[in-house]
Amino acid sequence: MSKKKYLLAFLLLAFLATSAFSQRLNRAPQIRFGVRAGLNMSDLTSAKGLDIWNGLGLYDNNLKYKGLTDTKPFKLGFNAGLTAQIRINENWSWQPSLLVTTKGYKVNAKYTNNAKEYNVEIDASAYYFQLPVDFVYKYDMSSSLRLVVQGGFFVGFGAFGYTDFEDHYGEDTVPRQFHTQVNRPGYNPTTGEPVMVTSDPTVHGAHLYWKDRSDTFIPKGTWRFDAGLQIGIGFEVKSFQLSLQYQYSLTPLFNYKTDFTERYVEKGIEGVHNAFEYLGEKSPGSPMQHVISISLTYYLDFLKTSKSIRW
């Protein structure tokens, strides 16, 4: 059984066990329903390898591999959907939700050579249908204010998204046509300047243009399935709950170990499995997604199943 199947089985068992435990304690579950909306700040755990994954190798003046070292801090997005609280006892409940949430990342790498500026910009967005399940503990701070601490897991499915890629290779005006395609850095025999960008023709085709847009989830090796852990803290006043949460994906957005042998065979290139091998660089660990979110939930308490208890 694959790791993905093990994870899904574990999450399903946890969901069913918690539901059964809740019903055993309460006989008839006490439930309240709500609507939720908020702001996401998302990023990747690392930018290493993103240039080669996108078919480019970036080098410095000494023709040493430079690559992308970091992403820009956070890409803004949103989360919105429905939620419920199922009461276990006076302080504990569990909280499943159904959300539309956005993730993504930005890269803007810049460096100069002979007074020319070289930079690569990547702006990726991904829209998910997500099912988070939190275990919630509430602590009374006053008669109307409660501290809320929560933690749990989430599963999600990437519905759609887009990635904008812009590569400015020292040109004075844009757009220019395309790069000279080489798979190893060197020196231009005419100008003597270093060739600081290498490229993989199986990624970009015959010509490498300066600007491109693609579907985030279409390329092979990109995972639509997303799952991970989350923790949070917040406050609850009557029917309102304000929460600050952190999510960490346990599944990679891009699997750098993906085998692309067939696309190299089509180009007559033998013995190469992916862009890292073709450009002669070691593959780093695949990047994970993580998100900080701030959300406000309004509970429709006129629909709750028990009005005699304090939520």
PyMOL commands that set and color helices and strands:
alter all, ss='L'
color gray80, all
select helices_A, chain A and resi 3-26+50-53+201-204+261-266+275-278+301-303
alter helices_A, ss='H'
color red, helices_A
select strands_A, chain A and resi 30-44+56-58+75-87+92-113+116-140+145-169+186-187+194-195+197-199+211-215+225-237+240-252+288-299
alter strands_A, ss='S'
color yellow, strands_A
deselect
rebuild
show_as cartoon
